Amino acid sequence: MGLTLNPTAFRAWTQLCAGALSSARAEIDALNVFPVPDSDTGTNAYLTFVSGADAVSALGADVPFATLVKAYVDGLLTGAKGNTGVILSQLVRACFHDLDLEGGDVSADDVARSFVAASDAAWAAVGAPVEGTILSVAKAAAAGATESAAAGVDGRTVFGKAANAAREALARTPEQMELLARAGVVDAGGRALVVVLDATEQALTGRIPKPAPSSIPMPAVGVDLSADGPSYEVMYLLEADDDRIAGLRSALLPLGDSLVVVGGDRLWNVHVHVDDVGAAIEAGIAAGRPYRIAVTHFADQMARAPRSGRVVIAATTGEGLTALCQEAGAQTLEFTRDRPLTIAEMSASLRDAGADEVIVLPNNQRYVRQFEAAAQAARQDGIRVAVIPTHAQVQGLAALAVHDPGLGFDEVVVAMSSAAAHTQHGAVTIATEPGMTMVGPCEVGDVLGVVAGDFAVVGQDILAVAYEVIDRILSPAGEMLTVVMGEGAEGRIEESISEYLRTLRPDVDLVVYDGGQENYPLFIAVE
């Protein structure tokens, strides 16, 4: 019985691979001692597969399967990070190259041939192949697939045998490379490939892969893992005719090590470790048009504190609101009307968070786009950032309430975004100058009611305006009313709102906080 390839299953598989690498990222980063101990192999593999998955997600629902696959392999190629990411992109590209992408069945022999083609392509792409690496794991998977296909089993079984052979080969990598044996770890790139194969086997057979260890493996204490080789990693995409690539490899090989050139059809990804950055780039210019050039100085990278975990950053105003957000586990950036946040402060907060996943709650409409600009720069440094468009402090509180560190990044971002979006919000403030609102003119000292960011009520009494705001935002489905008290909220505000709510909607719970925010006596929200 063959395997039938279809767009729906393929889309799900791209997300499953990215998710599996996300879960194993810290483990793989910790294994990273070869070729340079810069603790980024897991992150690079993850970012590579996210790039492929994003390319697929960007396509419509009715595109042909072959178009999906091309978008995916091109997304992997153009988004590949580091030595391992580049090799993984080539493995996947070669694996799909000769398969029937028009909806036909894939036989056991087809699966075996795709594994062999992938292994051969990866070995050919590396300038100086070394045993005990991802290449050894890929070769073992191909051998396992070929042996099982010859035994007459079906395609799913062939894949299971290949994945098992890869796991066994990974365990042998310390026997093949002395550096791994001295450090007491398996090869990081090989582990990344096993994670992808495990995820694929799960998609095909339902077998749940062995979970990542709860404790992160660390290289043996006292082992010298300092990089002994070229000082820079150079990567670029290259537009070049295929017949120019052999010359490019010949020009780059004497410059350093870890040379990998992958791709085809005039689109290539070039990776090399060198001391002479200029010469590496000039070789690309001689072959075609290099672009998206990235240069990493290993000394700087290894000196940088490793990133791990997830951080939520909330922009807050008022001591009480700041304390509430901190108690909920967020890092806070405080602002006032006289001292608004700058993009530099936003960028610094993302950079200095020390996490590889950051969720941002701007809590102010004008800050959403500014945080997005800061996030774009952070993403270039490999940090995964989600900016949830919270326009009010109370939306941020609602989002924080559902944050679960145990959930995956995508899942928790969806939950927090949903909580914020379903929070109806309003406020009460005092006019500091005459002006025109959507409900008419106001004078200095008038009490203004804000609903969903617009001035909707003009009055003279804080409580009376608060009641009108509550009436506007309290829908039949509302279950909880939150009131955050700020400067100017004096007297029996809390008791009066409680009595009003008992009369209006006794089924709705009331929660009151002391926010301490300036200019707004009340923030109001309904969840």
C-alpha positions in Angstrom: 0.0 0.0 0.0 1.4 3.4 -1.0 1.2 6.8 0.7 -1.1 9.4 -0.9 0.2 12.9 -0.7 -2.4 15.7 -0.3 -2.4 19.4 0.4 -4.2 19.3 3.7 -1.9 16.7 5.3 1.1 18.5 3.8 0.1 21.8 5.4 -0.4 20.1 8.8 3.0 18.4 8.5 4.8 21.7 7.9 3.3 23.0 11.1 4.1 19.8 13.0 7.8 19.9 12.1 8.1 23.5 13.1 6.3 22.8 16.4 8.5 19.7 17.1 11.7 21.8 16.6 10.3 24.5 18.8 9.9 22.0 21.6 13.3 20.6 21.1 15.1 23.8 20.4 16.7 24.4 23.8 17.9 20.8 24.0 19.5 20.9 20.5 21.1 24.3 21.3 22.7 22.8 24.4 24.2 19.9 22.3 25.8 22.3 19.9 29.6 21.8 20.1 30.5 21.2 16.4 31.6 22.9 14.2 31.4 25.9 16.5 30.1 25.8 20.1 27.8 28.8 19.6 24.6 27.1 21.0 22.3 28.0 18.1 21.8 24.8 16.1 18.3 24.2 17.5 17.3 27.8 17.0 18.6 27.8 13.4 16.8 24.6 12.6 13.6 25.9 14.1 13.8 29.2 12.2 14.5 27.4 9.0 11.3 25.3 9.3 9.2 28.2 10.4 10.3 30.0 7.2 9.0 27.0 5.2 5.8 26.7 7.1 5.1 30.5 6.8 5.6 30.3 3.0 2.9 27.6 2.8 0.6 29.4 5.2 0.8 32.5 2.9 -0.7 30.6 0.0 -4.5 30.3 -0.6 -6.5 27.2 0.0 -6.9 26.1 -3.6 -3.3 26.1 -4.9 -2.0 22.9 -6.6 -0.1 20.5 -4.4 3.1 21.0 -6.5 2.9 24.7 -5.8 2.6 24.1 -2.1 5.7 21.9 -2.1 7.7 24.4 -4.2 6.8 27.3 -1.9 7.8 25.2 1.1 11.2 24.0 -0.2 12.0 27.6 -1.5 10.9 29.0 1.9 13.3 26.5 3.6 16.1 27.5 1.3 15.7 31.3 1.5 15.1 31.2 5.3 17.7 28.6 6.2 19.9 29.7 9.2 23.3 28.3 10.0 25.1 25.2 8.8 22.3 22.8 10.0 19.5 24.8 8.6 21.1 24.9 5.2 21.7 21.1 5.2 18.2 20.4 6.4 16.7 22.6 3.6 18.7 20.6 1.0 17.6 17.2 2.5 13.9 18.2 2.3 14.3 19.7 -1.2 16.0 16.6 -2.6 13.5 14.3 -0.8 10.6 15.9 -2.7 12.4 16.4 -6.0 11.5 13.1 -7.7 8.2 12.3 -5.9 4.9 12.4 -7.8 3.3 15.6 -6.6 0.1 15.3 -8.7 -1.8 13.3 -6.1 -0.6 9.8 -7.0 0.4 7.1 -4.5 4.0 7.0 -3.2 5.3 3.5 -3.0 7.8 2.0 -0.6 10.5 2.1 -3.3 9.6 5.8 -3.9 10.2 6.5 -0.2 13.5 4.7 -0.2 14.7 6.5 -3.3 13.7 9.9 -1.8 15.8 9.2 1.3 18.8 8.1 -0.8 18.5 11.2 -3.0 18.3 13.5 0.0 21.4 11.9 1.6 23.4 12.1 -1.6 22.4 15.7 -2.2 23.4 16.7 1.4 26.8 15.0 1.2 27.4 16.6 -2.2 26.5 20.0 -0.9 29.1 20.0 1.9 32.6 21.1 1.0 34.4 18.7 3.4 31.9 16.1 4.8 32.6 14.7 8.2 31.3 11.5 9.8 29.4 11.8 13.1 27.3 14.7 11.9 23.8 15.2 10.4 25.2 13.7 7.2 25.9 10.3 9.0 22.3 10.3 10.4 20.9 11.1 6.9 23.0 8.3 5.3 21.8 5.8 8.0 18.1 6.8 7.4 18.6 6.2 3.6 20.1 2.8 4.3 17.3 1.8 6.7 14.7 2.9 4.1 16.4 1.0 1.3 16.7 -2.2 3.4 13.1 -2.2 4.5 11.8 -1.4 1.0 13.6 -4.4 -0.3 11.8 -6.5 2.2 8.4 -5.7 0.6 6.8 -3.6 3.3 4.5 -0.6 2.7 5.6 3.0 2.5 4.7 3.9 6.1 6.7 1.1 7.4 9.7 2.1 5.3 9.5 5.6 6.8 9.3 4.1 10.3 12.4 2.0 9.7 14.3 5.0 8.3 13.4 7.1 11.3 14.5 4.3 13.7 17.8 3.9 11.8 18.3 7.7 12.1 17.8 7.5 15.9 20.3 4.7 16.2 22.8 6.5 14.0 22.5 9.6 16.2 23.4 7.6 19.2 26.6 6.4 17.4 27.8 9.9 16.5 30.1 10.2 19.6 31.8 7.1 18.4 32.5 8.8 15.1 33.7 12.2 16.3 36.1 12.6 19.2 34.9 16.1 20.1 31.4 14.7 20.7 32.7 11.9 22.8 34.8 14.2 25.0 31.8 16.5 25.5 29.5 13.6 26.2 26.8 14.7 23.7 25.4 13.5 20.4 25.6 15.7 17.3 23.2 18.6 17.4 22.5 18.7 13.7 21.8 15.0 13.7 19.4 15.5 16.6 17.5 18.2 14.7 17.1 15.8 11.7 15.8 13.1 14.1 13.2 15.5 15.5 12.0 16.2 11.9 11.8 12.5 11.1 10.0 11.7 14.3 7.5 14.4 13.6 7.0 13.0 10.1 6.6 9.5 11.3 4.0 10.7 13.8 2.1 12.4 11.0 2.2 9.2 8.9 1.7 6.5 11.5 0.4 8.2 14.7 3.4 7.1 16.7 4.1 9.7 19.3 7.9 10.4 19.4 9.8 10.2 22.7 9.4 13.6 24.4 12.3 15.9 24.8 14.2 15.5 28.1 13.0 17.7 30.9 16.6 18.5 31.8 18.8 20.1 29.1 21.9 18.1 28.3 25.1 20.0 28.8 28.6 19.3 27.5 30.9 17.7 30.1 32.5 20.1 32.6 36.2 20.8 31.9 36.0 20.0 28.2 37.6 22.7 26.0 34.8 23.6 23.5 36.3 26.9 22.3 36.1 27.4 18.6 39.4 26.6 16.8 38.9 27.8 13.3 37.7 30.7 11.2 36.3 33.7 13.0 33.2 34.5 10.8 30.2 32.8 9.5 29.1 34.2 6.1 25.8 33.4 4.6 24.0 34.7 1.5 21.4 33.9 -1.1 22.7 33.7 -4.6 21.2 34.1 -8.0 23.4 32.2 -10.4 23.4 29.7 -13.2 23.8 26.2 -12.1 27.0 25.7 -14.1 28.7 28.5 -12.0 28.3 26.6 -8.7 31.2 24.2 -9.1 33.5 27.2 -9.6 32.0 28.9 -6.5 32.7 25.9 -4.4 36.3 25.7 -5.6 36.8 29.4 -4.8 35.2 29.1 -1.3 36.7 25.8 -0.1 40.3 27.1 0.5 39.0 30.1 2.4 37.8 28.2 5.5 35.5 25.4 6.5 31.9 24.3 7.0 31.2 25.1 3.4 27.6 24.2 2.3 26.1 25.3 -1.0 22.5 24.1 -1.7 19.7 24.9 -4.0 19.1 24.8 -7.8 17.2 26.5 -10.6 19.3 29.7 -10.2 18.5 30.0 -6.5 21.2 29.0 -4.0 22.0 29.4 -0.3 25.7 29.7 0.5 27.2 29.1 4.0 30.9 29.1 4.9 33.1 29.8 7.9 36.0 32.1 7.0 38.5 34.7 8.2 38.4 36.7 5.0 34.7 37.9 4.7 35.4 40.0 1.7 36.9 37.1 -0.3 33.8 35.0 0.5 31.5 37.6 -0.8 33.6 38.4 -3.8 33.4 34.7 -4.8 29.6 35.0 -4.8 29.8 38.2 -6.9 32.0 36.3 -9.4 29.4 33.5 -9.7 26.2 35.6 -9.8 24.3 38.0 -7.6 24.6 37.5 -3.9 22.0 39.2 -1.7 20.6 39.0 1.9 24.3 38.8 3.1 24.7 37.9 6.8 28.0 37.9 8.6 28.3 36.6 12.2 31.4 37.1 14.3 31.7 33.9 16.4 33.4 35.6 19.3 30.5 38.0 19.7 27.9 35.3 19.3 29.5 33.0 22.0 30.0 35.9 24.4 26.3 36.8 24.2 24.2 35.4 27.0 22.1 32.4 25.7 18.4 33.1 25.2 15.8 30.7 26.4 12.2 30.7 27.5 9.4 33.2 27.0 8.8 36.7 28.3 5.6 38.8 28.2 6.3 42.6 28.0 3.5 45.0 28.9 3.5 48.7 28.5 1.8 50.1 31.6 0.8 53.4 33.1 0.3 53.9 36.9 2.0 52.1 39.8 -1.0 49.9 40.6 -1.3 48.6 37.0 2.4 48.1 36.7 2.4 46.0 39.9 -0.6 44.0 38.7 1.1 43.1 35.4 4.3 42.2 37.2 2.4 40.0 39.6 1.0 38.2 36.6 4.5 37.5 35.3 5.1 40.3 32.8 8.1 42.5 32.4 6.8 46.1 32.3 7.6 49.3 30.5 6.1 52.3 32.3 5.0 55.4 30.5 3.1 58.6 31.3 1.5 61.4 29.2 4.6 63.5 29.7 7.0 60.6 29.2 5.8 58.4 26.4 7.7 55.3 25.3 10.2 55.6 22.5 10.9 53.0 19.8 14.5 52.8 21.2 13.1 51.8 24.6 10.8 49.3 22.9 13.6 47.8 20.9 15.9 47.6 24.0 13.2 45.8 25.9 12.9 43.1 23.3 16.7 42.8 22.9 17.4 42.7 26.6 14.5 40.3 27.6 16.9 37.4 27.4 14.2 35.1 25.8 13.8 33.5 22.4 10.0 34.1 22.6 8.5 37.4 23.4 4.9 38.5 23.6 4.2 42.2 23.6 1.1 43.9 25.1 1.3 47.6 23.9 -1.9 48.6 25.9 -2.1 51.8 23.9 -3.3 52.3 20.4 -0.4 54.5 19.2 2.2 52.0 20.5 1.0 49.0 18.5 2.7 50.0 15.2 5.8 51.2 17.1 6.2 47.9 18.9 5.7 46.1 15.5 8.6 48.1 14.1 10.8 47.1 17.0 9.7 43.5 16.7 10.8 43.4 13.0 14.3 44.2 14.1 14.2 41.6 16.9 13.1 38.9 14.5 16.2 39.5 12.4 18.2 38.4 15.5 16.2 35.2 15.8 13.8 36.2 18.5 10.2 35.1 17.9 8.0 38.1 18.7 4.2 38.5 18.7 2.7 41.9 19.2 -0.9 41.5 20.4 -2.8 44.7 19.4 -4.1 45.7 22.9 -5.4 49.3 22.8 -6.2 49.6 26.5 -4.6 48.6 29.8 -7.6 46.4 30.6 -7.2 44.4 27.4 -3.6 43.7 28.5 -4.9 42.5 31.9 -7.3 40.2 30.2 -4.6 38.8 27.9 -2.2 38.2 30.8 -4.9 36.3 32.7 -4.9 33.5 30.1 -1.2 33.3 29.6 0.0 29.8 30.2 3.8 29.2 30.1 3.1 25.5 29.5 1.4 26.1 26.2 3.2 26.4 22.8 3.9 29.9 21.5 1.3 29.9 18.8 -1.4 28.4 21.0 -0.8 30.9 23.8 -0.7 33.9 21.4 -4.1 32.8 20.0 -5.6 32.5 23.5 -4.2 35.9 24.6 -5.3 37.6 21.4 -8.8 36.2 21.8 -9.1 37.3 25.4 -8.0 40.8 24.5 -10.3 41.0 21.4 -13.3 39.9 23.4 -12.7 42.5 26.1 -15.0 45.5 25.7 -13.3 48.5 27.1 -14.0 52.1 28.1 -12.7 54.8 30.4 -13.6 58.0 32.2 -11.3 61.1 31.9 -11.4 64.8 32.4 -11.1 67.3 29.5 -8.0 69.5 29.9 -8.8 71.8 27.0 -11.9 72.7 24.9 -12.6 70.6 21.9 -15.1 68.7 19.7 -16.0 65.1 20.3 -18.1 62.7 18.3 -21.0 63.6 20.6 -20.5 67.3 20.6 -18.3 70.0 22.1 -16.6 69.8 25.5 -15.1 72.4 27.8 -12.2 72.2 30.3 -13.2 70.2 33.3 -16.0 68.2 31.5 -16.1 64.5 32.3 -15.6 62.4 29.1 -16.7 58.8 28.7 -14.6 56.8 26.3 -15.9 53.7 24.5 -13.6 51.5 22.4 -11.2 54.4 22.1 -13.7 57.1 21.1 -15.2 59.9 23.2 -18.8 58.8 23.5 -20.2 60.7 26.5 -19.8 64.3 27.8 -21.0 65.0 31.3 -20.3 66.7 34.6 -20.1 63.8 37.1 -17.7 60.9 37.1 -20.2 58.3 38.4 -22.9 59.4 36.0 -20.5 59.1 33.0 -19.2 55.8 34.3 -22.7 54.4 34.4 -23.3 55.4 30.7 -20.0 53.8 29.7 -20.9 50.6 31.5 -24.3 50.6 29.8 -22.6 50.9 26.4 -20.1 48.1 26.8 -22.0 45.6 29.0 -23.4 43.1 26.5 -25.8 40.3 27.4 -22.9 37.9 27.2 -20.8 39.9 29.7 -19.8 37.9 32.8 -17.3 40.2 34.6 -16.9 43.9 35.0 -13.4 45.2 35.8 -12.8 48.7 37.1 -9.3 50.2 37.5 -9.3 53.2 39.8 -6.9 56.1 38.9 -6.2 59.6 39.9 -9.4 61.5 40.6 -11.4 58.5 41.6 -12.5 59.7 45.0 -15.3 59.0 47.5 -17.6 56.0 47.2 -16.9 55.2 43.6 -16.4 51.5 44.1 -19.4 51.1 46.4 -21.6 53.1 44.0 -20.6 51.1 40.9 -21.2 47.9 42.9 -24.7 49.0 43.8 -25.5 50.1 40.3 -24.3 46.8 38.9 -26.4 44.8 41.4 -29.5 46.7 40.1 -28.6 46.5 36.5 -27.0 43.0 36.1 -26.8 41.1 39.4 -25.4 38.1 37.4 -22.2 40.0 36.5 -19.1 39.8 38.8 -17.3 43.0 39.7 -13.5 43.3 40.2 -11.9 46.5 41.3 -8.2 47.4 41.2 -6.2 50.4 42.3 -4.3 51.3 39.1 -2.9 54.7 40.0 -3.0 55.9 36.4 -2.9 59.6 35.7 -5.6 61.5 33.7 -8.1 58.6 33.8 -10.1 58.3 37.0 -11.5 55.0 35.7 -10.6 52.3 33.2 -13.5 49.9 32.6 -13.7 46.5 30.9 -16.2 43.8 30.3 -15.2 40.2 29.7 
